[in-house]
């Protein structure tokens, strides 16, 4: 290869934000370790747009059912405790499915798993609206969760491939697309509730739209199916290193708090605004939209702030902002203040998980993917634990008391972040401890 006239400005393999950069070969094709050529630079740009579209669609569909939670509860005449049981169906799928989906991505490639998961997801979404009773709702939520998790793992793996091809951070922009999708989905949900459009019609229309757009978007995704020998080596390495170490548990605990807070807001904010604050159904659905606004703003602005203040200060700041938002959400009887709190809470939580992923990757760059997967598994447990805990507390003490979990979680997250700042990692500008 001819000598470069200037140094390559792209991040190196040790960069915790990116991982191993994947340069183009002499033909312009981008090659992924363990896989085959992914295409030329134009194909890489197309893959970035396609991946962003998938993230948007998943966010839109997720907010669609989240905005309808109060309506579904009332249609089936469920108590808060019974609704918590239904949410166990969703969250158990979110926690357990990665154990299978991760192996499928290794063996089949992220594009193949993403397509299969999207088909599963759009088929399961209308089933949630058609469930006639609690047992059917639990089963439908479990099916929806499996599809959601498959999409989550596969689209992040696809986003990582695109990021490696670019050789610079772009993954946060995909998460911003998810937040924009959630914002749009929540707003459409509020409109359909106000217009008295039935839940089955709403969910079926969203499923059809999602399938149609995704059918176009998947043609631009990178083809990353590894060779059989690569898949066997990846599976063997995962088996040997499956037990989480202390270097994984602490960042995983931070993600647990952040994801538990996000899960509580996604599942209970609409009911809280309606039943405790006293807003009507359409106004209550705006709660998830307000939270999505905060998440979107945080993800769009996080990279610049992170570079200026360093990871340690950045994470502490995120924790403090999230705690302030959680307190504002609980202000008695003030709808506007609760919405402001939802925005502030989303702003604080937006970048915690991606930045902690970077910290975990920096501890062992050679196995950054394995580390991130383990941290993710711990963090997803927060989605499983949070909503049922709030539902159980709401059943016994009332929903306002149940939502007190939020500020307590944020305080715990700040304590864990302070401990994480003292964790030794490679000395780079902007990493934890600086």
RAMO-V674586 format. One record per residue. N is the residue number from 0. RES is the residue in three letters. PHI is phi in degrees with one decimal (* if undefined). BURIAL is # if it has 9 or more other ideal C-beta (glycine too) atoms within 8 Angstrom, else .. Layout:
{{N/RES/PHI/BURIAL} {N/RES/PHI/BURIAL}}
This chain:
{{0/UNK/*/.} {1/UNK/-60.1/.} {2/UNK/-66.3/.} {3/UNK/-75.8/.} {4/UNK/-75.5/.} {5/UNK/-127.8/.} {6/UNK/-61.6/.} {7/UNK/-71.5/.} {8/UNK/-78.5/.} {9/UNK/-74.6/.} {10/UNK/-59.6/#} {11/UNK/-87.9/.} {12/UNK/-63.4/.} {13/UNK/-87.6/.} {14/UNK/-66.3/#} {15/UNK/-68.1/#} {16/UNK/-83.5/.} {17/UNK/-121.7/#} {18/UNK/87.3/#} {19/UNK/-71.7/.} {20/UNK/-71.4/#} {21/UNK/-116.7/#} {22/UNK/-76.1/.} {23/UNK/-80.4/#} {24/UNK/-83.3/#} {25/UNK/-63.2/.} {26/UNK/-86.8/.} {27/UNK/91.9/.} {28/UNK/-80.6/#} {29/UNK/-95.1/#} {30/UNK/-110.4/#} {31/UNK/-104.2/#} {32/UNK/-54.6/.} {33/UNK/84.1/.} {34/UNK/-131.3/#} {35/UNK/-106.8/#} {36/UNK/-57.3/.} {37/UNK/-101.7/#} {38/UNK/127.9/#} {39/UNK/-85.0/#} {40/UNK/-63.1/.} {41/UNK/-63.5/.} {42/UNK/-64.2/#} {43/UNK/-67.1/#} {44/UNK/-65.2/.} {45/UNK/-64.4/#} {46/UNK/-64.6/#} {47/UNK/-64.6/#} {48/UNK/-65.1/#} {49/UNK/-64.6/#} {50/UNK/-65.8/#} {51/UNK/-61.5/#} {52/UNK/-63.7/#} {53/UNK/-63.7/#} {54/UNK/-59.2/#} {55/UNK/-60.8/#} {56/UNK/-61.7/#} {57/UNK/-65.4/#} {58/UNK/-62.8/#} {59/UNK/-62.6/#} {60/UNK/-67.3/#} {61/UNK/-63.2/#} {62/UNK/-67.8/#} {63/UNK/-59.6/#} {64/UNK/-77.1/#} {65/UNK/-63.0/#} {66/UNK/-68.5/#} {67/UNK/-95.2/#} {68/UNK/-55.0/#} {69/UNK/-61.8/#} {70/UNK/-66.5/#} {71/UNK/-62.5/#} {72/UNK/-60.6/#} {73/UNK/-70.2/.} {74/UNK/-61.8/.} {75/UNK/-96.8/#} {76/UNK/55.0/.} {77/UNK/-94.1/#} {78/UNK/-82.7/.} {79/UNK/-61.0/#} {80/UNK/-65.5/#} {81/UNK/-67.9/#} {82/UNK/-62.7/#} {83/UNK/-59.8/#} {84/UNK/-63.1/#} {85/UNK/-62.4/#} {86/UNK/-68.6/#} {87/UNK/-60.4/#} {88/UNK/-58.1/#} {89/UNK/-67.6/#} {90/UNK/-73.3/#} {91/UNK/-66.3/#} {92/UNK/-65.3/#} {93/UNK/-63.0/#} {94/UNK/-80.0/#} {95/UNK/-83.5/.} {96/UNK/-60.5/#} {97/UNK/-57.3/#} {98/UNK/-61.4/.} {99/UNK/-96.6/.} {100/UNK/-63.6/#} {101/UNK/-57.9/#} {102/UNK/-66.3/#} {103/UNK/-66.0/#} {104/UNK/-63.9/#} {105/UNK/-62.1/#} {106/UNK/-83.3/.} {107/UNK/-109.2/.} {108/UNK/96.5/#} {109/UNK/-68.3/#} {110/UNK/-63.6/#} {111/UNK/-64.0/#} {112/UNK/-66.5/#} {113/UNK/-63.7/#} {114/UNK/-62.6/#} {115/UNK/-63.6/#} {116/UNK/-67.6/#} {117/UNK/-64.7/#} {118/UNK/-61.0/#} {119/UNK/-61.0/#} {120/UNK/-64.6/#} {121/UNK/-70.9/#} {122/UNK/-75.9/#} {123/UNK/-80.1/#} {124/UNK/-58.0/#} {125/UNK/-64.6/#} {126/UNK/-63.4/#} {127/UNK/-62.8/#} {128/UNK/-72.0/#} {129/UNK/-92.0/.} {130/UNK/-61.4/#} {131/UNK/-85.8/.} {132/UNK/-157.3/.} {133/UNK/-56.3/#} {134/UNK/-57.8/.} {135/UNK/-67.1/#} {136/UNK/-65.7/#} {137/UNK/-59.1/#} {138/UNK/-63.8/#} {139/UNK/-65.3/#} {140/UNK/-65.7/#} {141/UNK/-64.7/#} {142/UNK/-62.3/#} {143/UNK/-61.7/#} {144/UNK/-65.6/#} {145/UNK/-62.4/#} {146/UNK/-64.3/#} {147/UNK/-61.3/#} {148/UNK/-68.0/#} {149/UNK/-58.5/#} {150/UNK/-64.1/#} {151/UNK/-59.6/#} {152/UNK/-65.8/#} {153/UNK/-68.6/#} {154/UNK/-72.8/#} {155/UNK/-70.6/#} {156/UNK/-64.5/#} {157/UNK/-63.9/#} {158/UNK/-62.3/#} {159/UNK/-66.2/#} {160/UNK/-62.8/#} {161/UNK/-62.4/#} {162/UNK/-61.5/#} {163/UNK/-66.1/#} {164/UNK/-63.6/#} {165/UNK/-72.7/#} {166/UNK/74.3/#} {167/UNK/-152.9/.} {168/UNK/-64.3/#} {169/UNK/-137.3/#} {170/UNK/-63.9/#} {171/UNK/-62.0/#} {172/UNK/-65.1/#} {173/UNK/-68.2/#} {174/UNK/-65.6/#} {175/UNK/-64.7/#} {176/UNK/-62.9/#} {177/UNK/-59.9/#} {178/UNK/-64.9/#} {179/UNK/-62.5/#} {180/UNK/-62.3/#} {181/UNK/-64.3/#} {182/UNK/-61.0/#} {183/UNK/-66.9/#} {184/UNK/-64.1/#} {185/UNK/-65.1/#} {186/UNK/-66.2/#} {187/UNK/-64.0/#} {188/UNK/-60.5/#} {189/UNK/-63.4/#} {190/UNK/-65.3/#} {191/UNK/-66.7/#} {192/UNK/-67.2/#} {193/UNK/-63.2/.} {194/UNK/-83.2/.} {195/UNK/60.7/.} {196/UNK/-78.9/.} {197/UNK/-65.9/.} {198/UNK/-61.8/#} {199/UNK/-59.1/#} {200/UNK/-65.3/.} {201/UNK/-61.4/#} {202/UNK/-67.4/#} {203/UNK/-65.5/#} {204/UNK/-64.0/.} {205/UNK/-65.2/#} {206/UNK/-61.5/#} {207/UNK/-64.6/#} {208/UNK/-62.9/.} {209/UNK/-61.1/#} {210/UNK/-63.6/#} {211/UNK/-66.3/.} {212/UNK/-68.1/#} {213/UNK/-63.9/#} {214/UNK/-60.4/.} {215/UNK/-80.7/.} {216/UNK/-65.4/#} {217/UNK/-65.2/#} {218/UNK/-67.0/.} {219/UNK/-93.5/#} {220/UNK/-71.8/#} {221/UNK/-73.2/#} {222/UNK/-93.3/#} {223/UNK/-125.4/#} {224/UNK/-60.5/#} {225/UNK/-77.8/#} {226/UNK/-71.6/.} {227/UNK/-55.8/.} {228/UNK/-66.8/.} {229/UNK/-65.6/#} {230/UNK/-62.3/#} {231/UNK/-65.7/.} {232/UNK/-65.4/.} {233/UNK/-63.9/#} {234/UNK/-66.0/#} {235/UNK/-65.6/.} {236/UNK/-65.2/#} {237/UNK/-63.3/#} {238/UNK/-67.5/.} {239/UNK/-68.8/.} {240/UNK/-116.3/.} {241/UNK/-79.4/.} {242/UNK/-77.7/.} {243/UNK/-71.0/.} {244/UNK/-95.5/.} {245/UNK/-62.0/.} {246/UNK/-68.7/#} {247/UNK/-97.1/#} {248/UNK/-63.9/#} {249/UNK/-65.8/#} {250/UNK/-62.8/#} {251/UNK/-62.4/#} {252/UNK/-66.9/#} {253/UNK/-62.2/#} {254/UNK/-63.9/#} {255/UNK/-56.4/#} {256/UNK/-64.2/#} {257/UNK/-64.8/#} {258/UNK/-72.2/#} {259/UNK/-64.9/#} {260/UNK/-61.2/#} {261/UNK/-65.0/#} {262/UNK/-63.9/#} {263/UNK/-62.8/#} {264/UNK/-65.5/#} {265/UNK/-64.0/#} {266/UNK/-93.9/#} {267/UNK/-120.7/#} {268/UNK/-63.6/#} {269/UNK/-64.3/#} {270/UNK/-65.1/#} {271/UNK/-62.3/#} {272/UNK/-64.8/#} {273/UNK/-81.2/#} {274/UNK/-83.1/.} {275/UNK/-99.1/#} {276/UNK/-78.1/#} {277/UNK/97.3/.} {278/UNK/-81.3/.} {279/UNK/-80.4/.} {280/UNK/-60.2/#} {281/UNK/-65.9/#} {282/UNK/-65.8/#} {283/UNK/-65.4/#} {284/UNK/-66.0/#} {285/UNK/-67.2/#} {286/UNK/-57.7/#} {287/UNK/-67.4/#} {288/UNK/-68.3/#} {289/UNK/-61.6/#} {290/UNK/-62.5/#} {291/UNK/-65.6/#} {292/UNK/-60.6/#} {293/UNK/-62.7/#} {294/UNK/-62.4/#} {295/UNK/-65.4/#} {296/UNK/-60.2/#} {297/UNK/-63.9/#} {298/UNK/-73.9/#} {299/UNK/-77.0/.} {300/UNK/-111.4/.} {301/UNK/-64.1/#} {302/UNK/-59.7/.} {303/UNK/-64.9/.} {304/UNK/-64.7/#} {305/UNK/-57.6/#} {306/UNK/-63.1/.} {307/UNK/-77.3/.} {308/UNK/-104.7/.} {309/UNK/88.0/#} {310/UNK/-66.9/#} {311/UNK/-59.3/#} {312/UNK/-64.3/.} {313/UNK/-61.2/#} {314/UNK/-65.5/#} {315/UNK/-61.7/#} {316/UNK/-59.7/#} {317/UNK/-59.3/#} {318/UNK/-63.2/#} {319/UNK/-65.8/#} {320/UNK/-61.0/#} {321/UNK/-62.8/#} {322/UNK/-64.2/#} {323/UNK/-61.7/#} {324/UNK/-61.5/#} {325/UNK/-63.5/#} {326/UNK/-67.8/#} {327/UNK/-62.8/#} {328/UNK/-59.0/#} {329/UNK/-91.7/#} {330/UNK/-61.4/#} {331/UNK/-62.9/.} {332/UNK/64.6/.} {333/UNK/-112.9/.} {334/UNK/-61.0/#} {335/UNK/-62.9/.} {336/UNK/-64.8/#} {337/UNK/-63.2/#} {338/UNK/-65.3/#} {339/UNK/-61.2/#} {340/UNK/-60.8/#} {341/UNK/-63.4/#} {342/UNK/-63.9/#} {343/UNK/-64.4/#} {344/UNK/-62.7/#} {345/UNK/-63.1/#} {346/UNK/-60.7/#} {347/UNK/-71.1/#} {348/UNK/-84.4/#} {349/UNK/-52.8/#} {350/UNK/-107.1/#} {351/UNK/-59.8/#} {352/UNK/-65.2/#} {353/UNK/-59.1/#} {354/UNK/-68.7/#} {355/UNK/-66.1/#} {356/UNK/-56.7/#} {357/UNK/-61.2/#} {358/UNK/-59.8/#} {359/UNK/-64.8/#} {360/UNK/-65.3/#} {361/UNK/-68.4/#} {362/UNK/-64.4/#} {363/UNK/-152.8/.} {364/UNK/-57.0/#} {365/UNK/-66.9/.} {366/UNK/-127.5/#} {367/UNK/-62.5/#} {368/UNK/-62.6/#} {369/UNK/-64.1/#} {370/UNK/-63.1/#} {371/UNK/-63.1/#} {372/UNK/-61.4/#} {373/UNK/-69.1/#} {374/UNK/-63.0/#} {375/UNK/-61.6/#} {376/UNK/-60.0/#} {377/UNK/-66.9/#} {378/UNK/-63.5/#} {379/UNK/-63.0/#} {380/UNK/-58.8/#} {381/UNK/-61.6/#} {382/UNK/-61.4/#} {383/UNK/-70.3/#} {384/UNK/-79.9/#} {385/UNK/-59.3/#} {386/UNK/-59.1/#} {387/UNK/-64.7/#} {388/UNK/-62.2/#} {389/UNK/-63.3/#} {390/UNK/-62.9/#} {391/UNK/-65.0/#} {392/UNK/-64.7/#} {393/UNK/-63.9/#} {394/UNK/-64.3/#} {395/UNK/-92.4/.} {396/UNK/-112.9/.} {397/UNK/103.9/.} {398/UNK/-68.7/#} {399/UNK/-60.8/#} {400/UNK/-64.2/#} {401/UNK/-63.1/#} {402/UNK/-74.7/#} {403/UNK/-61.9/#} {404/UNK/-53.9/#} {405/UNK/-59.6/#} {406/UNK/-64.0/#} {407/UNK/-64.2/.} {408/UNK/-61.5/#} {409/UNK/-66.0/#} {410/UNK/-64.3/#} {411/UNK/-62.0/#} {412/UNK/-62.6/#} {413/UNK/-62.4/#} {414/UNK/-61.6/.} {415/UNK/-66.6/#} {416/UNK/-64.1/#} {417/UNK/-59.7/#} {418/UNK/-67.7/#} {419/UNK/-64.8/#} {420/UNK/-60.9/#} {421/UNK/-89.1/.} {422/UNK/-79.3/#} {423/UNK/-75.4/.} {424/UNK/-137.2/#} {425/UNK/-52.9/.} {426/UNK/-73.2/.} {427/UNK/-128.0/#} {428/UNK/-60.5/.} {429/UNK/85.4/.} {430/UNK/-95.8/#} {431/UNK/-56.8/#} {432/UNK/102.9/#} {433/UNK/-97.3/.}}
